[in-house]
């Protein structure tokens, strides 16, 4: 039974999320009110979008630890531009934030692809660099809500069919990334490049280039979220989203995206993010300090990695067993 549950990670996560919501709702009925559930999804929207970007990097056996710093720098730049040019259309700022994130993703991708530096080393370095640039641009100061235009602050809060635009952005990201990974040649190549480098080589797929593309996409989504984060929380400063990369990696790993590359689905990424969203919203309700969130996320990552690796080893043993049986059949056949 346990093996069946592990094979259906998305179903297991969905069941756990429903049980958590119902259990907390039995204690606090307002927790399961439709309005609160919509707000909970809205609170998790940025995590969902960032996790989709991180997922594409993980598929190629990489990791992007600079996503939160990318988000903070992109958000600070557009906040400063909005402060000095409040009449500039919000759409322009949103595109600019995405392009800034893309540029930072290109830097990460080139360092990994062309120089062969491990992704974890590159992104740890650029994470500090991006944070340092924020300090230089802002001189350590803050951009507060009274320095931002109403249009800048209003977009994520605007309602469409009773649901905030921020949530619609997350839904759109899920659909676009899901389609990209499932039906596009490049999306399928990301899986091949991370899952089987030998097969990728013989089919003409450049694994390094695929990793570069994944960093570009990850960076663009982080930059996109830079505007969303700053406008939603109405403040920009050096330590915006500091440590949030742990939540992003946790959402991916919990959702079954392997850190060894080549394995993972958008649905798992969604449920991993929602699981953390429910946990983070439930802690204050059940009287647990929010300061435990990081510790809980870390523990969940370790458990999820262990489960993922056990599943991968089991698959490896099955492949070896099947190959051995095939050779034995060939040996006894006349």
C-alpha positions in Angstrom: 0.0 0.0 0.0 2.8 2.4 0.9 4.6 1.7 -2.4 1.4 2.5 -4.3 1.1 5.8 -2.5 4.7 6.7 -3.2 4.2 6.0 -6.9 1.2 8.4 -6.9 2.9 11.3 -5.2 0.3 13.8 -6.5 -2.6 11.8 -5.2 -0.9 11.4 -1.8 -0.3 15.1 -1.5 -3.8 16.0 -2.6 -5.2 13.7 0.1 -2.9 15.0 2.8 -3.8 18.6 1.9 -7.5 17.9 2.0 -7.1 16.1 5.4 -5.1 19.0 6.8 -7.6 21.5 5.7 -10.5 19.5 7.1 -8.7 18.8 10.4 -7.9 22.4 11.0 -11.4 23.4 9.8 -12.9 21.2 12.4 -11.2 23.2 15.0 -11.6 26.6 13.3 -14.5 26.6 10.9 -13.5 29.9 9.4 -10.4 28.3 8.0 -12.4 26.3 5.5 -14.6 29.2 4.5 -14.5 29.7 0.7 -13.1 33.2 1.0 -10.3 32.0 3.2 -9.4 29.2 0.8 -9.2 31.6 -2.1 -7.0 33.9 0.0 -4.8 30.9 1.0 -4.3 30.0 -2.7 -3.6 33.7 -3.4 -0.9 33.7 -0.6 0.7 30.7 -2.2 0.6 32.1 -5.8 4.1 33.5 -5.8 5.5 30.3 -4.4 3.8 28.3 -7.1 5.3 30.5 -9.9 8.8 30.4 -8.4 8.5 26.6 -7.8 7.7 26.1 -11.5 10.9 27.9 -12.5 12.9 25.9 -9.9 11.4 22.7 -11.2 12.7 23.3 -14.7 16.2 23.9 -13.4 16.0 20.7 -11.2 14.9 18.7 -14.2 18.3 19.4 -15.8 20.2 18.4 -12.6 20.7 22.0 -11.6 19.5 24.2 -8.8 18.8 27.9 -8.6 19.5 29.4 -5.1 19.5 33.0 -6.4 15.7 33.1 -7.2 14.8 35.1 -4.1 17.6 37.5 -4.6 16.6 37.8 -8.3 13.1 38.6 -7.2 14.3 41.2 -4.6 16.5 43.0 -7.1 14.0 43.1 -9.9 11.3 44.2 -7.5 13.5 47.0 -6.0 14.4 48.3 -9.5 10.8 48.6 -10.7 9.8 50.1 -7.3 12.4 52.8 -7.6 11.4 53.4 -11.2 7.8 53.7 -10.1 8.8 56.1 -7.4 10.6 58.4 -9.8 8.2 57.9 -12.7 4.7 57.2 -11.3 3.0 57.7 -14.6 4.8 54.9 -16.3 2.3 52.1 -17.1 2.3 49.1 -14.8 2.4 46.7 -17.8 5.8 48.3 -18.8 7.1 47.7 -15.2 5.9 44.1 -15.2 7.7 43.4 -18.5 10.8 45.2 -17.3 10.9 43.1 -14.1 10.6 40.0 -16.2 13.4 41.0 -18.5 15.6 41.9 -15.6 15.0 38.5 -14.1 15.7 36.9 -17.5 19.1 38.8 -17.6 20.1 37.4 -14.2 19.0 33.9 -15.4 21.2 34.3 -18.5 24.2 35.2 -16.3 23.6 32.1 -14.1 23.1 29.9 -17.2 26.2 31.1 -19.0 28.4 30.5 -16.0 27.1 27.0 -15.6 27.0 26.1 -19.3 30.1 27.7 -20.7 32.4 27.7 -17.7 31.2 24.4 -16.3 30.9 25.8 -12.7 28.5 23.8 -10.5 25.0 25.4 -10.4 25.0 25.5 -6.6 28.2 27.4 -6.5 27.2 29.9 -9.2 23.8 30.7 -7.7 25.2 31.0 -4.2 27.6 33.6 -5.6 25.1 35.5 -7.7 22.6 35.4 -4.8 25.1 37.5 -2.7 25.9 39.7 -5.7 22.3 40.5 -6.4 21.6 41.3 -2.7 24.7 43.6 -2.7 23.4 45.5 -5.8 20.1 46.1 -4.1 22.0 47.7 -1.2 23.9 49.9 -3.6 20.8 51.0 -5.5 18.8 51.8 -2.4 21.6 52.9 -0.2 20.1 50.5 2.4 16.8 52.4 2.3 13.2 51.2 1.8 10.6 52.1 -0.8 7.3 52.2 1.1 3.7 52.1 0.1 3.3 55.9 0.2 6.1 56.1 -2.4 4.3 53.7 -4.9 1.5 54.7 -7.2 -2.0 53.3 -6.7 -1.8 51.5 -10.1 1.5 49.9 -9.1 -0.1 48.5 -5.9 -3.5 47.7 -7.4 -2.8 45.2 -10.1 -2.3 42.0 -8.0 -5.3 42.9 -5.8 -7.7 43.5 -8.7 -10.5 40.9 -8.9 -11.5 38.9 -12.0 -14.5 36.7 -11.4 -14.0 37.2 -7.7 -10.4 35.9 -7.7 -7.4 38.2 -7.4 -5.3 38.8 -10.5 -2.3 37.4 -8.6 -4.0 34.0 -8.4 -4.8 34.2 -12.1 -1.1 34.7 -12.8 -0.3 31.5 -10.9 -3.0 29.6 -12.8 -1.7 30.9 -16.1 1.8 30.0 -15.2 0.7 26.4 -14.4 -1.0 26.0 -17.7 1.8 27.5 -19.8 4.6 25.6 -18.1 2.6 22.4 -18.1 2.0 22.7 -21.9 5.6 23.7 -22.5 7.0 20.7 -20.7 4.5 18.2 -22.1 4.2 19.2 -25.7 7.1 21.3 -26.8 10.4 19.8 -28.0 12.4 22.0 -25.7 10.4 21.0 -22.7 10.7 17.3 -23.4 14.5 17.8 -23.9 14.8 19.2 -20.4 13.7 15.9 -19.1 16.0 14.0 -21.3 19.0 16.2 -20.6 18.6 15.7 -16.8 17.4 12.1 -16.8 19.7 10.4 -19.2 22.7 12.4 -20.5 23.9 9.6 -22.7 20.6 9.4 -24.5 20.5 13.1 -24.8 23.9 13.1 -26.4 23.0 10.4 -29.0 19.7 12.2 -29.9 21.5 15.5 -30.5 20.4 17.2 -27.3 22.9 19.6 -25.8 22.5 19.1 -22.0 24.4 22.2 -21.2 22.2 24.3 -23.5 19.1 22.8 -21.9 20.4 23.8 -18.5 21.1 27.3 -19.8 17.5 27.5 -21.1 16.1 26.3 -17.7 18.1 29.1 -15.9 16.7 31.7 -18.3 13.1 30.6 -17.7 13.7 30.4 -14.0 15.2 33.9 -13.9 12.3 35.3 -16.0 9.7 33.9 -13.6 11.7 35.2 -10.6 11.8 38.7 -12.1 8.1 38.5 -12.9 7.5 37.6 -9.3 9.7 40.5 -8.2 7.0 43.0 -9.2 4.2 40.8 -7.8 5.9 40.5 -4.4 6.7 44.2 -4.0 3.3 45.4 -5.1 1.5 42.8 -3.0 3.4 43.6 0.2 3.9 47.3 -0.6 7.5 47.5 0.5 10.9 47.0 -1.1 14.2 46.6 0.8 17.4 44.6 0.8 16.1 41.5 2.6 12.9 41.1 0.7 12.1 37.3 0.4 15.4 36.5 2.2 15.5 32.7 2.7 12.4 32.1 0.5 14.5 30.0 -1.8 14.3 27.2 0.8 10.5 27.3 0.5 10.8 27.1 -3.3 13.1 24.1 -3.2 10.9 22.5 -0.6 7.8 22.8 -2.7 9.5 21.1 -5.6 11.0 18.3 -3.6 7.8 17.6 -1.7 6.0 17.5 -5.1 8.3 14.7 -6.3 10.7 16.7 -8.4 14.0 14.8 -8.1 17.2 16.7 -7.3 19.0 14.2 -9.5 17.1 15.5 -12.6 14.7 14.1 -15.2 11.8 13.5 -12.9 8.8 15.6 -11.9 5.5 17.0 -13.0 3.8 20.4 -12.8 0.9 18.9 -10.8 3.3 17.7 -8.1 4.9 21.1 -8.1 1.5 22.7 -7.5 0.6 20.3 -4.7 4.0 20.7 -3.1 3.5 24.5 -3.0 -0.1 24.2 -1.7 1.1 21.8 1.0 3.5 24.4 2.3 0.9 27.1 1.9 -1.6 25.2 4.1 1.1 24.5 6.7 2.2 28.2 6.8 -1.4 29.4 7.1 -2.3 26.7 9.7 0.5 27.3 12.1 -0.9 30.5 13.6 -4.3 28.9 13.8 -3.1 26.0 15.9 -0.9 28.2 18.0 2.5 27.3 16.6 5.0 30.2 16.2 5.7 31.2 12.6 9.4 31.0 13.5 9.0 27.2 13.3 8.1 27.5 9.6 11.8 27.3 8.4 12.5 24.3 10.7 9.4 22.5 9.5 10.2 23.2 5.8 13.7 21.9 6.3 12.5 18.7 7.9 9.9 18.2 5.2 12.7 18.6 2.5 14.8 15.9 4.2 11.9 13.5 4.4 10.8 14.2 0.8 14.4 13.7 -0.5 14.7 10.4 1.3 11.4 9.2 -0.2 12.4 10.4 -3.7 15.8 8.7 -3.6 14.2 5.4 -2.3 11.8 5.5 -5.2 14.6 6.2 -7.7 16.7 3.3 -6.3 13.8 1.0 -6.5 13.4 1.9 -10.2 17.1 1.3 -10.7 16.9 -2.2 -9.2 13.8 -3.0 -11.3 15.7 -2.0 -14.5 18.7 -4.2 -13.5 16.4 -7.1 -12.6 14.6 -6.9 -15.9 17.9 -6.7 -17.8 19.2 -9.8 -15.9 16.0 -11.8 -16.7 16.3 -10.9 -20.4 19.9 -12.2 -20.5 18.8 -15.3 -18.8 16.0 -15.9 -21.3 18.5 -15.4 -24.1 20.9 -17.9 -22.6 18.4 -20.7 -22.3 16.6 -20.1 -25.6 17.7 -22.5 -28.4 
